[in-house]
């Protein structure tokens, strides 16, 4: 697992940036990670639906 400073360096973040810029950047990263986690958990919660066998002869002709 990488440290936060390694991740920020890898993402090209400027070390000379202000504290507020660093704070906003990290807040954005955490928010995006949370969104991705929620999407992942929602997709895992969905159960695949059983296929339904259709028949040509079940439909009434109009």
C-alpha positions as CSV (number, residue, x, y, z in Angstrom):
1,X,0.0,0.0,0.0
2,X,1.3,3.4,-0.9
3,X,1.5,6.4,1.4
4,X,-0.5,9.5,0.7
5,X,2.6,11.4,-0.3
6,X,3.5,8.8,-2.8
7,X,0.0,8.8,-4.3
8,X,0.0,12.6,-4.5
9,X,3.5,12.5,-6.2
10,X,2.2,9.8,-8.6
11,X,-0.8,12.0,-9.5
12,X,1.5,14.9,-10.2
13,X,0.4,17.1,-7.3
14,X,2.5,20.1,-6.6
15,X,4.2,19.9,-3.1
16,X,4.4,23.7,-3.1
17,X,0.7,24.1,-3.3
18,X,-1.2,25.8,-0.5
19,X,-2.6,23.9,2.4
20,X,-6.1,24.6,1.2
21,X,-5.4,23.3,-2.3
22,X,-4.0,20.1,-0.7
23,X,-7.0,19.8,1.5
24,X,-9.4,20.2,-1.4
25,X,-7.5,17.7,-3.5
26,X,-7.6,15.0,-0.8
27,X,-11.3,15.8,-0.1
28,X,-12.0,15.3,-3.8
29,X,-10.1,12.0,-3.8
30,X,-11.9,10.6,-0.8
31,X,-15.3,11.6,-2.2
32,X,-14.5,9.9,-5.5
33,X,-13.4,6.8,-3.7
34,X,-16.6,6.7,-1.7
35,X,-18.7,7.1,-4.8
36,X,-16.9,4.2,-6.5
37,X,-17.3,2.1,-3.4
38,X,-21.0,2.7,-3.3
39,X,-21.4,1.9,-7.0
40,X,-19.5,-1.3,-6.5
41,X,-21.6,-2.3,-3.5
42,X,-24.8,-1.6,-5.5
43,X,-23.7,-3.7,-8.4
44,X,-22.9,-6.6,-6.0
45,X,-26.3,-6.3,-4.4
46,X,-28.2,-6.8,-7.7
47,X,-29.0,-10.5,-8.2
48,X,-29.0,-11.7,-11.8
49,X,-32.5,-12.2,-13.0
50,X,-33.5,-15.6,-14.1
51,X,-34.1,-15.9,-17.9
52,X,-37.7,-16.1,-19.0
53,X,-38.6,-18.6,-21.6
54,X,-40.8,-17.0,-24.3
55,X,-43.1,-18.9,-26.6
56,X,-44.4,-17.8,-29.9
57,X,-47.6,-19.7,-29.3
58,X,-48.5,-18.0,-26.0
59,X,-49.5,-14.7,-27.7
60,X,-52.9,-14.0,-29.0
61,X,-53.3,-12.9,-32.6
62,X,-55.1,-9.6,-33.0
